[in-house]
């Protein structure tokens, strides 16, 4: 550790000045009744966090220099030993703070413009028959509970329920603050290993379900030519009785140039179903656009999470060993039931941190 180089690096007070400037600007907007403070709030959050870390590392650098000076002049062996231990502690803390500061700057440098968007979540049963559909239902419940804990709105757009009570497919719209930022790491193939309730011999089965998290697209993000759409209306299908509409309320939209087909039958109103289906179509087209952009920036692995890596097996849920393993970052958690109940924030934070560490390593930061 080159303490002189670090000291020179953090002598600038411009970050703290930026914080004061943003605080003043925000207070002026609030005083004038202007509630359009989203961008300023985001800027202030970034610079405040950065300023705090810089303040801490400057203090530690000063303490390090004073302790080192004392060590060189002190004759008492006990005090020398204490000073030596303090130097080691300060060095570790300074190194960690330097990494933290680089991570904050990395997150700013590679900020995802879609992070503050709401999202469309699509869950589909994969290999494994009824057990895969039941696993898809488990994942659906996990994301729904997580959304509830974050006070997000969770609205089913389309679903296909199996006789066993699982989901062949389910699509939902999640709206709220930083939805895509938190859920974008969930895109990919999820695998479960457990003994199905119908398995009399007690054998462990392996099933899969795919998850796609799409940032919600606005009409200005994707221009859709109405002439390129084929819209079909039909009666909603279901389990019978009250679950089946007696009017043509279900809507299926085909985007002819790409062949994308979306449908919605969740409400009894054709127009509402059409609007929800169009929301899915816009998000899928926007996602294709983002994938193409991500491929052009293939050196940035973080930008590919949730897009071009969607076909990759990302996670295994092992019931016999009460273990969840994310294969991208090679981390395991041993609270499977809690996670499937929606307590996934710690897992999401761990995954995000590992991707940031990877970027830092690529840039020579670690």
C-alpha positions as CSV (number, residue, x, y, z in Angstrom):
1,X,0.0,0.0,0.0
2,X,1.4,3.3,-1.1
3,X,0.1,5.7,1.5
4,X,1.5,8.8,-0.1
5,X,-0.2,8.0,-3.4
6,X,-3.5,7.4,-1.6
7,X,-3.1,10.6,0.3
8,X,-2.6,12.5,-2.9
9,X,-5.5,10.8,-4.5
10,X,-8.0,11.9,-1.8
11,X,-7.0,15.5,-1.1
12,X,-9.7,16.9,-3.4
13,X,-12.8,18.3,-1.6
14,X,-14.8,18.6,-4.8
15,X,-17.1,15.6,-3.9
16,X,-18.1,17.2,-0.6
17,X,-18.8,20.5,-2.4
18,X,-20.9,18.6,-4.9
19,X,-23.0,17.2,-2.0
20,X,-23.6,20.6,-0.6
21,X,-24.5,22.0,-4.0
22,X,-27.1,19.2,-4.6
23,X,-28.6,19.5,-1.2
24,X,-29.1,23.3,-1.8
25,X,-30.7,22.6,-5.2
26,X,-33.0,19.9,-3.8
27,X,-34.1,22.2,-0.9
28,X,-34.9,25.0,-3.4
29,X,-37.0,22.7,-5.5
30,X,-38.9,21.4,-2.5
31,X,-39.5,24.9,-1.2
32,X,-40.9,26.0,-4.6
33,X,-43.2,23.0,-4.7
34,X,-41.4,21.3,-7.5
35,X,-41.6,17.5,-6.8
36,X,-39.6,16.6,-9.9
37,X,-36.5,15.7,-7.8
38,X,-35.9,12.1,-8.9
39,X,-32.7,12.8,-10.8
40,X,-31.3,15.2,-8.1
41,X,-32.2,12.6,-5.4
42,X,-30.3,9.9,-7.3
43,X,-27.3,12.2,-7.8
44,X,-27.3,13.2,-4.1
45,X,-27.4,9.6,-3.0
46,X,-24.4,8.7,-5.2
47,X,-22.2,11.7,-4.1
48,X,-23.2,11.4,-0.4
49,X,-22.2,7.8,-0.3
50,X,-19.0,8.6,-2.1
51,X,-18.2,11.6,0.2
52,X,-18.7,9.5,3.3
53,X,-16.3,6.8,2.1
54,X,-13.7,9.4,1.1
55,X,-14.0,11.1,4.5
56,X,-13.5,7.8,6.2
57,X,-10.4,6.9,4.2
58,X,-8.9,10.4,4.7
59,X,-9.3,9.9,8.5
60,X,-7.8,6.4,8.3
61,X,-4.8,7.7,6.3
62,X,-4.2,10.4,8.9
63,X,-4.4,7.9,11.7
64,X,-2.1,5.5,9.8
65,X,0.6,8.2,9.4
66,X,0.3,9.2,13.1
67,X,0.5,5.6,14.3
68,X,3.4,4.8,12.0
69,X,5.3,7.9,13.4
70,X,4.6,6.8,16.9
71,X,5.8,3.3,16.1
72,X,9.1,4.7,14.8
73,X,9.7,6.8,17.9
74,X,8.2,4.7,20.7
75,X,10.6,2.7,22.9
76,X,8.1,0.8,25.0
77,X,7.7,-2.8,23.6
78,X,4.0,-3.1,24.6
79,X,3.1,0.2,23.0
80,X,5.1,-0.7,19.9
81,X,3.1,-4.0,19.7
82,X,-0.2,-2.1,20.0
83,X,0.9,0.4,17.4
84,X,1.9,-2.4,15.0
85,X,-1.5,-4.1,15.4
86,X,-3.2,-0.8,14.9
87,X,-1.3,-0.3,11.7
88,X,-2.4,-3.7,10.3
89,X,-6.0,-2.9,11.2
90,X,-5.8,0.5,9.5
91,X,-4.2,-0.9,6.4
92,X,-6.9,-3.5,6.0
93,X,-9.6,-0.8,6.5
94,X,-7.9,1.6,4.1
95,X,-7.7,-1.2,1.5
96,X,-11.4,-2.1,2.0
97,X,-12.4,1.6,1.7
98,X,-10.4,2.0,-1.5
99,X,-12.3,-1.0,-3.0
100,X,-15.6,0.4,-1.8
101,X,-14.9,3.7,-3.4
102,X,-14.0,2.0,-6.7
103,X,-17.2,-0.1,-6.5
104,X,-19.3,3.1,-6.1
105,X,-17.6,4.6,-9.1
106,X,-18.0,1.4,-11.1
107,X,-21.8,1.3,-10.3
108,X,-21.9,4.9,-11.6
109,X,-19.8,4.2,-14.6
110,X,-21.8,1.2,-15.7
111,X,-25.2,2.4,-14.5
112,X,-28.1,0.6,-16.2
113,X,-30.5,3.2,-17.5
114,X,-33.4,0.7,-16.9
115,X,-32.7,0.2,-13.2
116,X,-35.5,2.5,-12.1
117,X,-38.1,0.9,-14.3
118,X,-40.9,-1.4,-13.4
119,X,-40.7,-4.9,-14.9
120,X,-42.5,-7.7,-16.7
121,X,-41.7,-11.1,-15.1
122,X,-42.3,-14.3,-17.2
123,X,-42.0,-17.7,-15.6
124,X,-42.4,-20.9,-17.7
125,X,-42.2,-24.5,-16.7
126,X,-39.4,-26.4,-18.4
127,X,-38.2,-30.0,-18.2
128,X,-40.0,-32.1,-15.6
129,X,-43.7,-32.2,-16.4
130,X,-46.0,-31.5,-13.5
131,X,-43.1,-31.1,-11.1
132,X,-41.7,-28.3,-13.3
133,X,-45.1,-26.5,-13.2
134,X,-45.2,-26.8,-9.4
135,X,-41.7,-25.4,-9.3
136,X,-42.7,-22.5,-11.6
137,X,-45.5,-21.8,-9.1
138,X,-43.0,-21.8,-6.2
139,X,-40.9,-19.2,-8.1
140,X,-44.0,-17.1,-8.8
141,X,-44.9,-17.1,-5.1
142,X,-41.3,-16.2,-4.2
143,X,-41.3,-13.1,-6.5
144,X,-44.8,-12.1,-5.4
145,X,-43.9,-12.2,-1.7
146,X,-40.7,-10.3,-2.4
147,X,-42.7,-7.7,-4.3
148,X,-45.1,-7.4,-1.3
149,X,-42.3,-6.9,1.1
150,X,-41.0,-4.0,-1.1
151,X,-44.5,-2.4,-1.4
152,X,-44.5,-3.0,-5.1
153,X,-47.7,-3.6,-7.1
154,X,-48.0,-7.1,-8.5
155,X,-50.5,-7.7,-11.3
156,X,-51.0,-11.0,-13.2
157,X,-51.2,-10.4,-17.0
158,X,-51.6,-14.0,-18.2
159,X,-51.4,-17.4,-16.8
160,X,-51.9,-21.1,-17.7
161,X,-52.6,-23.2,-14.6
162,X,-52.1,-27.0,-14.7
163,X,-54.4,-29.6,-13.1
164,X,-51.8,-30.1,-10.4
165,X,-52.1,-26.4,-9.4
166,X,-48.8,-25.4,-11.0
167,X,-48.1,-22.9,-13.8
168,X,-47.3,-23.9,-17.3
169,X,-46.7,-20.2,-17.8
170,X,-47.4,-17.1,-15.8
171,X,-46.7,-13.5,-16.7
172,X,-47.0,-10.6,-14.3
173,X,-46.3,-6.8,-14.2
174,X,-44.4,-5.5,-11.2
175,X,-44.4,-1.8,-10.6
176,X,-42.5,0.2,-8.0
177,X,-39.2,1.8,-7.2
178,X,-36.1,0.0,-8.6
179,X,-38.0,-3.1,-9.6
180,X,-35.8,-4.0,-12.5
181,X,-32.6,-3.0,-10.6
182,X,-33.3,-5.7,-8.0
183,X,-34.8,-8.4,-10.2
184,X,-32.7,-8.3,-13.4
185,X,-30.3,-10.9,-12.0
186,X,-33.1,-13.4,-11.9
187,X,-33.3,-14.1,-15.6
188,X,-32.2,-17.5,-16.6
189,X,-33.0,-21.2,-16.1
190,X,-33.7,-22.2,-12.5
191,X,-33.3,-25.9,-11.5
192,X,-34.9,-27.7,-8.6
193,X,-33.8,-31.1,-7.1
194,X,-36.3,-32.6,-4.7
195,X,-38.6,-35.6,-4.1
196,X,-42.0,-34.9,-5.7
197,X,-45.1,-35.5,-3.5
198,X,-46.3,-38.1,-6.1
199,X,-43.0,-40.0,-6.0
200,X,-43.7,-43.2,-3.9
201,X,-40.1,-44.5,-4.1
202,X,-38.6,-41.4,-2.7
203,X,-36.4,-40.7,-5.7
204,X,-35.0,-37.2,-6.2
205,X,-36.2,-35.6,-9.4
206,X,-34.6,-32.7,-11.3
207,X,-36.9,-30.1,-13.0
208,X,-36.4,-26.7,-14.4
209,X,-38.3,-23.4,-15.0
210,X,-37.2,-20.4,-16.9
211,X,-37.5,-16.8,-15.7
212,X,-37.3,-13.7,-17.8
213,X,-37.3,-10.2,-16.3
214,X,-38.0,-7.5,-18.8
215,X,-37.8,-3.8,-18.1
216,X,-41.1,-2.2,-18.8
217,X,-41.0,-0.3,-22.0
218,X,-42.9,2.9,-22.8
219,X,-44.4,3.8,-26.1
220,X,-41.5,6.2,-26.8
221,X,-39.0,3.3,-26.3
222,X,-40.4,1.1,-29.0
223,X,-42.4,2.3,-32.1
224,X,-44.8,-0.4,-33.2
225,X,-46.5,-0.1,-36.6
226,X,-50.2,-1.1,-36.2
227,X,-50.1,-2.5,-39.7
228,X,-47.5,-5.1,-38.5
229,X,-49.9,-6.5,-35.8
230,X,-52.5,-9.3,-36.1
231,X,-55.0,-9.0,-33.3
232,X,-57.3,-11.9,-32.5
233,X,-60.0,-11.9,-29.9
234,X,-61.6,-15.1,-28.3
235,X,-63.3,-16.4,-25.3
236,X,-61.1,-16.9,-22.3
237,X,-60.3,-20.5,-21.4
238,X,-60.1,-21.8,-17.9
239,X,-61.2,-24.4,-15.4
240,X,-64.9,-23.8,-16.1
241,X,-67.8,-22.1,-14.4
242,X,-67.0,-18.5,-13.4
243,X,-63.5,-18.8,-14.7
244,X,-64.6,-18.8,-18.3
245,X,-65.8,-15.6,-19.9
246,X,-68.9,-15.8,-22.1
247,X,-67.7,-12.9,-24.3
248,X,-64.8,-12.5,-26.6
249,X,-62.6,-10.7,-24.0
250,X,-59.3,-12.7,-24.4
251,X,-56.8,-11.0,-26.7
252,X,-53.9,-12.5,-28.7
253,X,-51.5,-10.2,-30.6
254,X,-49.0,-11.4,-33.2
255,X,-46.1,-9.1,-34.1
256,X,-45.6,-10.2,-37.8
257,X,-42.0,-9.0,-38.4
258,X,-40.6,-10.9,-35.3
259,X,-43.2,-13.6,-34.9
260,X,-43.7,-12.7,-31.2
261,X,-47.1,-13.8,-29.9
262,X,-48.5,-12.4,-26.7
263,X,-51.9,-12.9,-25.1
264,X,-54.0,-11.8,-22.1
265,X,-57.2,-13.1,-20.7
266,X,-57.0,-12.0,-17.0
267,X,-59.8,-9.4,-17.1
268,X,-63.3,-9.6,-18.5
269,X,-62.7,-6.4,-20.5
270,X,-61.2,-6.8,-24.0
271,X,-59.6,-3.4,-24.0
272,X,-57.8,-3.9,-20.7
273,X,-56.5,-7.3,-21.9
274,X,-55.4,-5.7,-25.2
275,X,-53.5,-3.0,-23.2
276,X,-51.8,-5.6,-21.0
277,X,-50.8,-7.7,-24.1
278,X,-49.4,-4.6,-25.8
279,X,-47.3,-3.9,-22.6
280,X,-45.8,-7.4,-22.9
281,X,-45.1,-6.9,-26.6
282,X,-43.4,-3.6,-26.1
283,X,-41.2,-5.0,-23.3
284,X,-40.2,-8.0,-25.4
285,X,-39.3,-5.8,-28.4
286,X,-37.4,-3.4,-26.1
287,X,-35.6,-6.4,-24.6
288,X,-34.5,-7.6,-28.0
289,X,-33.2,-4.1,-28.7
290,X,-31.2,-4.1,-25.4
291,X,-29.8,-7.5,-26.1
292,X,-28.4,-6.2,-29.4
293,X,-26.8,-3.3,-27.6
294,X,-25.4,-5.6,-24.9
295,X,-23.8,-7.8,-27.6
296,X,-22.0,-4.7,-28.9
297,X,-20.7,-4.2,-25.4
298,X,-19.7,-7.8,-24.9
299,X,-16.7,-6.8,-22.8
300,X,-19.1,-5.7,-20.0
301,X,-20.4,-8.9,-18.4
302,X,-22.8,-7.1,-16.1
303,X,-24.7,-5.6,-19.0
304,X,-25.5,-9.1,-20.2
305,X,-27.1,-10.3,-17.0
306,X,-30.8,-10.8,-17.6
307,X,-30.5,-10.5,-21.4
308,X,-28.2,-12.5,-23.6
309,X,-27.4,-15.0,-20.8
310,X,-31.1,-15.9,-20.3
311,X,-30.7,-19.5,-21.6
312,X,-28.0,-20.2,-19.1
313,X,-28.7,-22.4,-16.0
314,X,-28.2,-19.8,-13.3
315,X,-29.3,-21.5,-10.0
316,X,-30.1,-24.8,-8.4
317,X,-32.5,-25.3,-5.5
318,X,-31.5,-28.5,-3.7
319,X,-34.1,-29.5,-1.2
320,X,-32.4,-32.6,0.3
321,X,-29.4,-30.4,1.3
322,X,-31.4,-27.2,2.0
323,X,-29.1,-25.4,-0.4
324,X,-29.5,-22.8,-3.1
325,X,-26.4,-22.3,-5.4
326,X,-26.0,-19.6,-7.9
327,X,-23.7,-21.0,-10.6
328,X,-22.7,-17.6,-12.1
329,X,-21.1,-16.4,-8.9
330,X,-20.5,-19.8,-7.2
331,X,-22.2,-18.8,-4.0
332,X,-24.5,-21.0,-1.9
333,X,-27.1,-20.1,0.7
334,X,-28.6,-22.6,3.2
335,X,-32.0,-21.1,3.9
336,X,-34.0,-22.5,1.0
337,X,-37.4,-22.3,2.6
338,X,-36.9,-18.7,3.6
339,X,-35.7,-17.7,0.1
340,X,-38.7,-19.4,-1.6
341,X,-40.9,-17.5,0.8
342,X,-39.6,-14.3,-0.8
343,X,-36.6,-13.4,1.4
344,X,-34.2,-12.9,-1.5
345,X,-32.7,-9.5,-0.9
346,X,-29.5,-10.9,0.7
347,X,-29.1,-13.2,-2.2
348,X,-29.6,-10.4,-4.7
349,X,-27.1,-8.2,-2.9
350,X,-24.5,-11.0,-2.8
351,X,-24.9,-11.6,-6.6
352,X,-24.7,-7.9,-7.4
353,X,-21.6,-7.5,-5.3
354,X,-19.9,-10.4,-7.0
355,X,-20.5,-9.0,-10.5
356,X,-19.2,-5.7,-9.3
357,X,-16.1,-7.5,-8.0
358,X,-15.6,-9.2,-11.4
359,X,-15.7,-5.8,-13.2
360,X,-13.2,-4.4,-10.7
361,X,-10.9,-7.3,-11.2
362,X,-11.2,-6.9,-15.0
363,X,-10.2,-3.2,-14.5
364,X,-7.3,-4.1,-12.2
365,X,-9.1,-2.8,-9.1
366,X,-8.7,-6.0,-7.0
